[in-house]
Amino acid sequence: MAHQPEVFARSLEPEEAQRLVKITRSARDRVRLRRSGIVLASAQGRSAPEIAAMFAATEGYVREVIHAFNTSGFAALSPKWSGGRPAKFGPAARDQICRIAACKPAELGLPFTTWSLTKLVDYLADHAWIRASTETIRQILRKEGVSWQATKTWKASRDPDFVAKKTRILDLYDHPPADGRVICADEFGPLNLQPRPGRGWFPRGRPARQRATYTRTHGVRQMFAALDLATGQMFYRLRDRKRWPQFLDFCKQLRRRFPAGKLYLVCDNCDDDQVPSRAVA
């Protein structure tokens, strides 16, 4: 067997030697630490067989590291990691996962109101032929910005014209008419003043309690509010009662605030909003 010629690291400048020593002391990557140790040992005059015995490596690997350092310098010390295994799920599968996660479980005939990762994984395996771990699904949903919040109940509308009304309202939201502005109006009440303890660290001893009942010495108030979708501003009025005359008065105030153009008023089907047609006229 022919004897291979000795190979040594090139001569190092003082700054390069200090940098190499620093890498051997502080590098966290094991590959970079090992390669820098091999180059440092070679620069100190040790032969390739001696270095191979020191680092439990083959002579061929030691020579390869030294030649790479002599050619590329410190860049040869860092490992060149490959891109890893190709993605298991392509764009089509990811899109299907996100679309199913965005659906309400009840729409798919499932007996619960919100998804969990475990339920979603089981449904994908049974109906979409997509088998993945909960962590994989979590990463896909997080990357695509899909999330859901738990709902205690889900109330479906019984209005036979619900779909037509919903389509009309969503069209107003997406395409505001040029001849007016869209206003969302609603009422809220009864309102009453109650002490609120807020949040904080749990106190020592017996904590203060809020009494279950309280005295309404001055009655309650009702709120009428409207949101201008064009500017994001909200307007409200407080009244003692919540009947159609008060709601009609609130609508007239909105008209005085926006005298020009049409007002597209979006309301719910509460009886308070059912203003008689003669009053509107």
C-alpha positions in Angstrom: 0.0 0.0 0.0 1.4 3.3 -1.1 2.1 5.8 1.7 0.0 8.9 1.3 1.8 12.3 1.5 1.5 14.3 4.7 -1.0 17.1 4.6 -1.1 20.1 7.0 -3.2 23.2 7.4 -1.8 26.3 5.9 0.1 28.9 8.0 -2.3 30.9 10.1 -2.1 34.6 10.9 -2.3 35.4 14.7 -5.9 36.7 14.2 -6.9 33.5 12.4 -5.3 31.3 15.2 -7.2 33.2 17.9 -10.4 32.9 16.0 -9.9 29.2 15.5 -9.2 28.7 19.3 -12.3 30.7 20.1 -14.4 28.5 17.9 -13.1 25.3 19.6 -14.1 26.8 22.9 -17.5 28.3 22.1 -19.0 26.5 19.1 -22.3 24.8 19.8 -22.5 22.9 16.6 -20.7 19.6 17.0 -19.7 19.4 13.3 -18.1 22.8 13.4 -16.5 22.1 16.7 -14.9 18.9 15.4 -13.7 20.4 12.2 -12.1 23.4 13.9 -10.3 21.0 16.3 -8.9 19.0 13.4 -7.6 22.2 11.7 -6.1 23.5 14.9 -4.4 20.2 15.6 -3.0 20.2 12.1 -1.8 23.8 12.5 0.1 22.7 15.6 2.1 20.1 13.6 0.2 16.9 14.2 0.0 14.4 11.4 -3.2 13.1 9.9 -3.0 9.7 11.6 -2.5 11.3 15.0 -5.4 13.7 14.5 -7.6 10.8 13.3 -6.8 8.9 16.5 -7.6 12.0 18.6 -11.0 12.6 17.1 -12.0 9.0 16.4 -12.2 9.8 12.7 -10.8 8.3 9.5 -7.6 9.6 8.0 -9.6 10.4 4.8 -12.0 12.6 6.7 -9.1 14.5 8.4 -7.4 15.1 5.1 -10.7 16.2 3.5 -11.3 18.8 6.3 -7.7 20.1 6.0 -7.9 20.4 2.2 -11.3 22.2 2.5 -9.9 24.6 5.0 -6.9 25.4 2.9 -9.1 26.1 -0.1 -12.2 27.8 1.4 -11.0 29.1 4.8 -13.3 29.3 7.8 -16.4 28.8 5.6 -15.3 25.1 5.3 -15.9 24.6 9.0 -19.6 25.1 8.9 -21.7 22.1 7.9 -23.8 22.4 4.7 -27.1 20.9 5.8 -29.4 19.6 3.1 -33.0 20.8 2.7 -34.3 17.7 4.5 -37.1 15.4 3.5 -39.6 16.8 1.0 -42.9 18.0 2.4 -45.4 15.2 3.0 -48.4 17.4 2.3 -48.5 19.5 -0.9 -50.5 22.7 -1.5 -53.7 20.8 -2.4 -53.7 18.8 0.8 -52.8 21.8 3.0 -55.7 23.8 1.3 -58.1 20.9 2.0 -57.0 20.7 5.7 -57.5 24.5 6.1 -60.9 24.4 4.4 -62.2 21.6 6.6 -60.8 23.3 9.7 -62.7 26.5 8.8 -66.0 24.7 8.5 -68.4 24.5 11.4 -68.5 20.8 12.6 -72.3 20.9 12.5 -72.2 21.6 8.7 -70.4 18.3 8.3 -72.9 16.4 10.4 -70.7 16.2 13.6 -72.3 16.5 17.1 -70.0 19.2 18.5 -69.7 23.0 18.0 -66.0 23.5 17.6 -63.0 21.6 16.5 -60.1 20.3 18.5 -56.8 19.0 17.0 -57.7 15.4 17.9 -61.2 15.6 16.4 -59.8 17.3 13.3 -57.1 14.6 12.9 -59.8 11.8 13.2 -62.1 13.4 10.7 -59.3 13.9 8.2 -58.3 10.3 8.5 -61.8 9.0 8.1 -63.2 11.3 5.4 -60.4 13.0 3.6 -57.8 10.2 3.6 -55.3 12.4 5.2 -53.3 10.8 8.0 -51.1 13.1 10.1 -50.2 13.7 13.7 -51.8 16.4 15.8 -48.5 18.3 15.8 -48.3 18.3 12.0 -51.9 19.6 11.7 -51.2 22.2 14.3 -48.1 23.4 12.4 -50.1 23.6 9.1 -52.9 25.5 10.6 -50.6 27.9 12.4 -48.6 28.6 9.2 -51.8 29.3 7.3 -53.3 31.5 10.0 -56.3 29.2 10.7 -57.6 29.2 14.3 -60.9 28.7 16.0 -62.5 29.7 19.3 -64.9 27.6 21.4 -68.6 28.5 21.3 -71.0 27.4 24.0 -74.0 27.5 21.8 -74.8 28.2 18.2 -78.2 29.8 17.4 -79.4 29.3 13.9 -81.9 31.7 12.4 -85.4 30.5 11.7 -86.2 33.3 9.3 -87.2 31.9 5.9 -85.5 34.9 4.2 -82.3 34.6 6.2 -80.1 33.6 3.3 -81.3 36.5 1.1 -80.9 39.0 3.9 -77.5 37.7 4.7 -76.4 37.9 1.1 -77.7 41.4 0.8 -76.0 42.6 4.0 -72.6 41.0 3.1 -72.8 42.6 -0.3 -73.3 46.0 1.4 -70.2 45.3 3.6 -68.1 44.2 0.6 -69.4 46.8 -1.9 -70.5 50.0 -0.1 -73.0 52.0 -2.3 -71.7 55.2 -3.7 -75.0 57.1 -3.1 -75.0 56.7 0.7 -73.4 55.1 3.7 -74.0 51.8 5.6 -75.0 52.1 9.2 -75.3 49.1 11.6 -77.8 49.9 14.4 -78.8 47.9 17.5 -80.0 48.3 21.1 -78.6 47.1 24.3 -80.1 47.0 27.8 -81.0 47.1 30.5 -77.9 48.9 31.7 -77.1 49.4 35.3 -74.2 50.5 37.4 -72.5 47.7 39.3 -69.3 47.6 41.2 -66.6 45.6 39.3 -63.7 44.2 41.3 -61.4 43.9 38.2 -58.5 41.5 38.1 -55.5 41.1 40.3 -53.5 38.8 42.6 -55.6 36.7 44.9 -55.8 38.5 48.2 -54.8 36.9 51.5 -57.5 35.9 53.9 -61.1 36.0 52.9 -61.6 37.8 49.6 -64.3 40.4 49.1 -67.5 39.1 47.6 -70.0 40.8 45.3 -73.5 40.5 46.6 -75.9 38.5 44.4 -78.6 41.1 44.5 -78.3 44.9 44.5 -80.8 47.8 44.7 -81.6 49.8 41.6 -82.4 53.1 43.3 -82.6 55.0 40.0 -83.8 52.3 37.6 -82.0 51.1 34.5 -81.1 52.7 31.2 -81.4 51.5 27.6 -78.7 52.1 24.9 -79.2 52.6 21.2 -76.0 52.5 19.2 -74.9 52.8 15.5 -71.7 52.0 13.8 -70.6 53.9 10.6 -68.8 51.3 8.5 -67.1 54.0 6.4 -65.3 55.7 9.3 -65.5 53.1 12.1 -67.2 55.7 14.4 -69.8 54.6 16.9 -72.7 56.8 18.0 -75.0 56.0 20.9 -77.9 57.4 23.0 -79.2 56.4 26.4 -82.9 56.3 27.0 -85.2 55.2 29.8 -87.2 52.9 27.6 -86.6 50.6 24.6 -89.6 50.9 22.3 -90.1 51.8 18.7 -90.7 55.5 19.4 -87.2 55.7 21.0 -85.7 53.8 18.1 -87.4 56.1 15.6 -86.0 59.1 17.5 -82.5 57.5 17.3 -82.9 57.0 13.5 -83.9 60.7 13.1 -80.8 61.7 15.0 -78.7 59.6 12.5 -80.4 61.4 9.6 -79.6 64.8 11.1 -76.0 63.6 11.5 -75.8 62.5 7.9 -78.2 64.7 6.0 -76.8 63.9 2.5 -77.3 60.7 0.6 -79.1 57.5 1.6 -78.7 55.6 4.8 -78.5 51.9 4.5 -79.6 50.8 8.0 -78.7 47.3 9.0 -80.8 46.1 12.0 -81.8 42.8 13.6 -85.4 41.4 13.8 -86.0 42.7 17.4 -89.6 43.9 17.9 -88.2 47.3 19.0 -86.9 47.9 15.5 -90.3 47.2 13.9 -91.2 50.8 13.4 -94.6 51.3 11.8 -94.4 52.3 8.1 -96.4 55.5 8.7 -93.8 56.6 11.3 -91.0 56.0 8.8 -92.7 57.9 6.1 
